Each structure stands twice: as structure tokens, then as C-alpha cells.
Amino acid sequence: MGAAVPEYPIKGCSCLHVNVTDPAATQITGWNEWVIDLTAFADVDLTNVNTITIGLGTKGSPAADGGTGTMYFDDIRLVK
């Protein structure tokens, strides 16, 4: 496990960026639930979302942050 690194924004469209504020979240070794409040999506037309991007490190230069490993993402969903 490498150093703590920030996640780059989760994007649903060019108008939405949700940042996780705890870089240490990348160092959690077990399963972890990540809940993002739906108010973060208040200004987004969810019917217009075609992709979601989840990134770690520095966008455009992720290797500069160091660290290696595997992360799994599952059950990405919107719940009211």
C-alpha cells in the first residue's frame, strides 16, 4: 500500500465534481461503504448522465502520487 492520495472527482457530466476530502480513504484495507449525499447532484439532470469516472491520484499524472494496489468498485447506485 502506498501513500495516501486524493481521489479525483467523480463525474457524471462536465458540470458535476464530487470530491472525497479524506486522502487516507485510499489506504483502507477492507471493504468500505462510501456514501455521497444526493444533494451533491442537485444541479444535475440525472437523465443526462452517460458515464461516471472515478479517479485516484493527480489527474493527468497519477503515477506521481505513488502507491500500487487494486481497488474494486461495486453497487454504484442512486438511492433516495
N, CA, C and O of each residue as an XYZ file, in Angstrom:
320
protein
N       0.851     -1.166      0.000
C       0.000      0.000      0.000
C       0.898      1.231      0.000
O       1.875      1.289      0.747
N       0.578      2.192     -0.816
C       1.370      3.406     -0.923
C       0.854      4.510     -0.029
O       0.068      4.289      0.892
N       1.319      5.696     -0.330
C       0.921      6.875      0.425
C      -0.544      7.203      0.156
O      -1.117      6.789     -0.852
N      -1.130      7.950      1.074
C      -2.499      8.416      0.868
C      -2.524      9.341     -0.332
O      -1.651     10.197     -0.474
N      -3.506      9.180     -1.189
C      -3.625     10.044     -2.367
C      -5.057     10.533     -2.485
O      -5.992      9.834     -2.096
N      -5.228     11.726     -3.018
C      -6.591     12.222     -3.203
C      -7.267     11.499     -4.359
O      -6.603     10.998     -5.267
N      -8.573     11.453     -4.316
C      -9.335     10.917     -5.430
C      -9.634     12.085     -6.344
O      -9.937     13.179     -5.869
N      -9.553     11.871     -7.662
C     -10.042     12.966     -8.471
C     -11.533     12.830     -8.626
O     -12.090     11.770     -8.343
N     -12.185     13.872     -9.066
C     -13.644     13.939     -8.965
C     -14.378     12.777     -9.613
O     -13.955     12.230    -10.631
N     -15.477     12.425     -8.996
C     -16.429     11.515     -9.609
C     -17.272     12.394    -10.514
O     -17.872     13.365    -10.053
N     -17.324     12.066    -11.787
C     -18.005     12.951    -12.720
C     -19.174     12.254    -13.390
O     -19.042     11.138    -13.892
N     -20.299     12.910    -13.395
C     -21.453     12.403    -14.110
C     -21.680     13.195    -15.383
O     -22.350     12.722    -16.301
N     -21.140     14.372    -15.442
C     -21.173     15.221    -16.626
C     -20.154     16.328    -16.394
O     -19.558     16.403    -15.320
N     -19.953     17.168    -17.365
C     -18.946     18.217    -17.222
C     -19.298     19.222    -16.132
O     -18.453     20.029    -15.744
N     -20.530     19.187    -15.635
C     -20.943     20.169    -14.630
C     -20.899     19.624    -13.205
O     -21.255     20.347    -12.274
N     -20.485     18.397    -13.004
C     -20.527     17.799    -11.668
C     -19.164     17.278    -11.247
O     -18.522     16.521    -11.975
N     -18.733     17.690    -10.067
C     -17.495     17.180     -9.478
C     -17.757     16.964     -7.991
O     -18.079     17.911     -7.273
N     -17.624     15.749     -7.537
C     -17.779     15.430     -6.122
C     -16.431     14.947     -5.630
O     -15.932     13.921     -6.091
N     -15.839     15.670     -4.705
C     -14.528     15.298     -4.186
C     -14.652     14.627     -2.832
O     -15.457     15.040     -1.997
N     -13.873     13.617     -2.622
C     -13.762     12.979     -1.319
C     -12.646     13.713     -0.597
O     -11.547     13.859     -1.133
N     -12.918     14.168      0.598
C     -11.977     15.053      1.279
C     -10.932     14.337      2.115
O     -10.058     14.993      2.681
N     -10.988     13.024      2.213
C     -10.045     12.287      3.051
C      -9.108     11.445      2.191
O      -9.480     10.347      1.777
N      -7.882     11.944      1.912
C      -6.949     11.166      1.100
C      -6.606      9.810      1.718
O      -6.226      8.886      0.998
N      -6.733      9.676      3.036
C      -6.430      8.405      3.695
C      -7.439      7.318      3.315
O      -7.214      6.142      3.603
N      -8.538      7.696      2.677
C      -9.530      6.700      2.253
C      -8.919      5.693      1.292
O      -9.415      4.572      1.182
N      -7.854      6.070      0.597
C      -7.204      5.142     -0.332
C      -6.352      4.107      0.392
O      -5.844      3.177     -0.234
N      -6.191      4.257      1.693
C      -5.367      3.320      2.459
C      -6.183      2.335      3.286
O      -5.616      1.531      4.026
N      -7.489      2.387      3.170
C      -8.340      1.446      3.897
C      -8.141      0.059      3.293
O      -8.244     -0.110      2.078
N      -7.858     -0.924      4.128
C      -7.531     -2.253      3.610
C      -8.737     -3.167      3.468
O      -8.650     -4.183      2.779
N      -9.845     -2.843      4.089
C     -11.031     -3.681      3.986
C     -12.121     -3.009      3.178
O     -11.930     -1.921      2.634
N     -13.268     -3.669      3.105
C     -14.406     -3.124      2.384
C     -14.879     -1.874      3.098
O     -14.891     -1.826      4.328
N     -15.267     -0.868      2.344
C     -15.724      0.384      2.928
C     -16.886      0.929      2.113
O     -16.830      0.962      0.884
N     -17.928      1.353      2.792
C     -19.049      1.982      2.103
C     -18.782      3.475      2.000
O     -18.375      4.115      2.969
N     -19.012      4.010      0.833
C     -18.817      5.428      0.576
C     -20.153      6.009      0.192
O     -20.700      5.650     -0.851
N     -20.689      6.883      0.990
C     -21.996      7.461      0.725
C     -21.812      8.923      0.345
O     -21.193      9.691      1.080
N     -22.350      9.300     -0.801
C     -22.319     10.690     -1.243
C     -23.758     11.179     -1.230
O     -24.615     10.613     -1.909
N     -24.025     12.219     -0.466
C     -25.370     12.759     -0.325
C     -25.917     13.204     -1.682
O     -25.209     13.840     -2.462
N     -27.160     12.872     -1.954
C     -27.770     13.233     -3.235
C     -27.843     14.739     -3.460
O     -28.004     15.177     -4.599
N     -27.730     15.539     -2.405
C     -27.733     16.992     -2.609
C     -26.527     17.427     -3.432
O     -26.547     18.507     -4.023
N     -25.483     16.613     -3.483
C     -24.323     16.927     -4.321
C     -24.696     16.914     -5.801
O     -23.986     17.485     -6.628
N     -25.807     16.264     -6.131
C     -26.259     16.151     -7.512
C     -27.455     17.057     -7.807
O     -28.101     16.909     -8.845
N     -27.753     17.986     -6.911
C     -28.959     18.810     -7.023
C     -29.054     19.577     -8.337
O     -30.153     19.748     -8.866
N     -27.941     20.038     -8.869
C     -27.962     20.846    -10.091
C     -27.751     20.027    -11.361
O     -27.525     20.590    -12.432
N     -27.821     18.724    -11.250
C     -27.530     17.852    -12.389
C     -28.806     17.167    -12.869
O     -29.588     16.659    -12.066
N     -29.003     17.159    -14.165
C     -30.100     16.407    -14.765
C     -29.638     14.953    -14.864
O     -28.905     14.593    -15.786
N     -30.063     14.128    -13.926
C     -29.583     12.747    -13.864
C     -29.987     11.923    -15.083
O     -29.407     10.865    -15.327
N     -30.972     12.390    -15.851
C     -31.333     11.678    -17.075
C     -30.307     11.920    -18.174
O     -30.348     11.274    -19.221
N     -29.385     12.853    -17.936
C     -28.367     13.193    -18.923
C     -26.996     12.597    -18.571
O     -26.007     12.893    -19.240
N     -26.932     11.775    -17.543
C     -25.665     11.172    -17.126
C     -25.418      9.919    -17.963
O     -26.225      8.990    -17.961
N     -24.292      9.906    -18.677
C     -23.943      8.759    -19.516
C     -22.794      7.944    -18.952
O     -22.698      6.744    -19.207
N     -21.926      8.583    -18.194
C     -20.770      7.891    -17.629
C     -20.469      8.424    -16.238
O     -20.869      9.530    -15.877
N     -19.764      7.622    -15.477
C     -19.230      8.029    -14.179
C     -17.755      7.667    -14.199
O     -17.393      6.544    -14.551
N     -16.907      8.606    -13.825
C     -15.470      8.354    -13.777
C     -15.000      8.482    -12.338
O     -15.297      9.469    -11.666
N     -14.274      7.491    -11.871
C     -13.694      7.522    -10.533
C     -12.190      7.463    -10.712
O     -11.669      6.509    -11.291
N     -11.496      8.460    -10.229
C     -10.055      8.501    -10.421
C      -9.313      8.695     -9.117
O      -9.839      9.290     -8.177
N      -8.102      8.198     -9.058
C      -7.261      8.333     -7.870
C      -5.954      8.999     -8.244
O      -5.435      8.795     -9.341
N      -5.426      9.791     -7.338
C      -4.151     10.456     -7.581
C      -4.347     11.820     -8.199
O      -5.410     12.428     -8.074
N      -3.327     12.289     -8.858
C      -3.368     13.583     -9.516
C      -3.777     13.372    -10.961
O      -3.087     12.678    -11.708
N      -4.886     13.961    -11.359
C      -5.374     13.773    -12.724
C      -4.308     14.224    -13.708
O      -3.746     15.310    -13.565
N      -4.030     13.403    -14.696
C      -3.018     13.717    -15.694
C      -1.638     13.219    -15.313
O      -0.754     13.139    -16.167
N      -1.436     12.881    -14.040
C      -0.142     12.384    -13.585
C      -0.329     11.464    -12.383
O       0.289     11.688    -11.342
N      -1.169     10.432    -12.503
C      -1.464      9.601    -11.345
C      -0.259      8.872    -10.763
O      -0.227      8.619     -9.558
N       0.728      8.531    -11.579
C       1.891      7.801    -11.071
C       2.728      8.655    -10.134
O       3.457      8.116     -9.301
N       2.642      9.959    -10.248
C       3.440     10.847     -9.405
C       3.075     10.719     -7.933
O       3.894     11.034     -7.069
N       1.865     10.263     -7.629
C       1.432     10.135     -6.246
C       1.948      8.862     -5.586
O       1.912      8.744     -4.361
N       2.419      7.923     -6.367
C       2.971      6.690     -5.815
C       1.904      5.707     -5.390
O       0.708      5.994     -5.455
N       2.351      4.552     -4.957
C       1.444      3.529     -4.475
C       0.953      2.618     -5.582
O       0.833      3.016     -6.741
N       0.674      1.390     -5.193
C       0.116      0.414     -6.119
C      -0.928     -0.395     -5.377
O      -0.999     -0.359     -4.149
N      -1.709     -1.101     -6.103
C      -2.708     -1.952     -5.478
C      -3.933     -2.068     -6.343
O      -3.967     -1.576     -7.471
N      -4.937     -2.722     -5.808
C      -6.179     -2.947     -6.527
C      -7.336     -2.412     -5.706
O      -7.409     -2.637     -4.498
N      -8.233     -1.707     -6.361
C      -9.463     -1.239     -5.720
C     -10.625     -1.789     -6.532
O     -10.575     -1.819     -7.762
N     -11.656     -2.216     -5.849
C     -12.857     -2.715     -6.504
C     -14.010     -1.770     -6.184
O     -14.159     -1.325     -5.046
N     -14.813     -1.470     -7.179
C     -15.994     -0.630     -7.002
C     -17.200     -1.449     -7.424
O     -17.226     -2.008     -8.521
N     -18.198     -1.522     -6.554
C     -19.397     -2.267     -6.911
C     -20.627     -1.570     -6.351
O     -20.533     -0.697     -5.488
N     -21.752     -1.967     -6.850
C     -23.033     -1.448     -6.373
C     -23.099      0.076     -6.377
O     -23.553      0.687     -5.410
N     -22.646      0.681     -7.461
C     -22.779      2.128     -7.596
C     -24.227      2.395     -7.966
O     -24.714      1.901     -8.984
N     -24.918      3.176     -7.142
C     -26.344      3.385     -7.364
C     -26.806      4.698     -6.761
O     -26.113      5.300     -5.941
N     -27.969      5.127     -7.172
C     -28.617      6.299     -6.603
C     -29.778      5.813     -5.764
O     -30.625      5.060     -6.244
N     -29.823      6.242     -4.505
C     -30.879      5.830     -3.595
C     -31.465      7.070     -2.957
O     -30.736      7.917     -2.442
N     -32.774      7.174     -2.992
C     -33.453      8.316     -2.393
C     -33.744      8.059     -0.945
O     -34.317      8.914     -0.269
